[in-house]
Each structure stands twice: as C-alpha cells, then as structure tokens.
Amino acid sequence: MRVVAFVSDLMDRSKIAGAGEVTFARGAEEAAGADVVIVDLGAHADLVPTIRAAAPEARIVAYGRHTETAALEQALTDGANESLARSRFFADPASWIRRSGQTRGQG
C-alpha cells in the first residue's frame, strides 16, 4: 500500500511515520498512484482538490482542529473521503491508514 502524507508539523510526521511506511510530500502531483493520502488541513487544506485530481482512486483522510468545522466540511466537498478532528486521527493513525473502503464522512 502506498501512503502519501501532506503534513508539515514534525511531531505529527513522527506519529504518522510510526504507523508504517509513509512518503511525505509537498506538491499534489506527488500523490499520484497513492492508495491512501493523509492531509493536515491546518497547513494543506487548499491542496485537497488538486490531490483528488492527481490521485482519483486514493482514499483521502483529512484531519484538522475540531474547532475548524468549516475546514473539515470543506475537505469533504473538495474530495476527501474522511475528514476528522485531529485528536481522533492521532488516537490511532495506523487504523485510519489501514481502513478499507471508500466511505465519506466527517468524524
């Protein structure tokens, strides 16, 4: 499984890297061919539509601050399959990476 993450924060990167093999990216085109794409909405919300275009078959998991409900909802509109509070994602990042299916929803 190819996992690409758009995450700038070093602590967040460390937690995600601990969940398995992950490529950290900067440009949306780097998501091409990914099975799962993780997006930190605090730093990369604007990339969700172009990530979706670059990786139309990927499952996009976006996370952000629970107080940023508009950003969480916009991520779904822009093509994310999952959009959830940061605390929920980091409770078990590996499970969000492994999840199968193409469900869409805000968590």
N, C-alpha and C positions, 0 to 999 in steps of 0.2 A: 504494500500500500504506500503510495507517495503522498506525503503530508507536507504542505507548504504553509508557513505562518507569516502573517504581516503583523509583527509585534516589535515594538521599539524598546520597551522597558526591559532592562537587563534581568531584574528579578523575575518578571513574567516569562522571559525567554528561558531562564533556568528551570522554572517549574514545568514548562511545556516540553523542553528537551528531556526532562526526566521521565516523560510519558512515552518516549520512543524516538525513533529517528525522524527528525524534522528538518526541513530546509527553511531557513529564514530569508525572506525576500523583501525587496523594496518596490519593485515595479510589477504592475498587474500581469504583464506578459510572462513573468516567472511562474505564474500559477498554471500555465498551460500544461495539460497532462496530469494534473494532480487529481487524486481521489478525494482528498479532504483538504480544505483551506480554512485556516483559523485567522480571524480578523479582530484586532483590538480596535474597537470603534472610537476610542479616545484619541487615537493617533491616525487611523486609516479609514475612517468612515466613508470618505469621498471615493475610495478605491473599490467599494463593493460592486458597483455596476460594471466597471471595467474588468474586475476579477471574474465576474459571472460571464462576461463576453469572452474572456480568454480561456475560461475553464467551464464550458457549459454543462458538462456532466459531473462536475465536482460537487460534493456536499460542502457547503459553506457554513461554518459555525462562527458567528459573530458574538462578541461579548463587550459589555460596557458597564458603566456605573448604573446602579439601579435607579438613581435619580434622573437619569437621562432617558426617560421613556420615549421621547420623540426620536432620538437616535436609534434606539432599539427597534422601534416600529419601522423607521425608515429603512433600516437594514433589510428587513423582510420585503419591503416594497422594492428595494434595489436588487433583490435576488438571493439573499441569504436563506438557507434552509432552516437555520436555528438562530435565534437572537435571544441572548440571556444575560442576566446580571453577572458581573464579573465574579462575585462571590460564589455563585452557583457553578460557573465554569471551573473555577480553581478548587472547588471541593473535590473534584476528581477529573482532571483534564484528560486522563487516558480514556475514560469511558466516553467522553464526547468525541474523541478521535476515533475510537473503535466502532461507535454506533453505526448500525447499518440502516438502510432505507433512506427515503427522501422526504421525511416528514418536514413540515414547515410550521413553525410556531415560536412564540415568544415565551421564554421560561423564566 
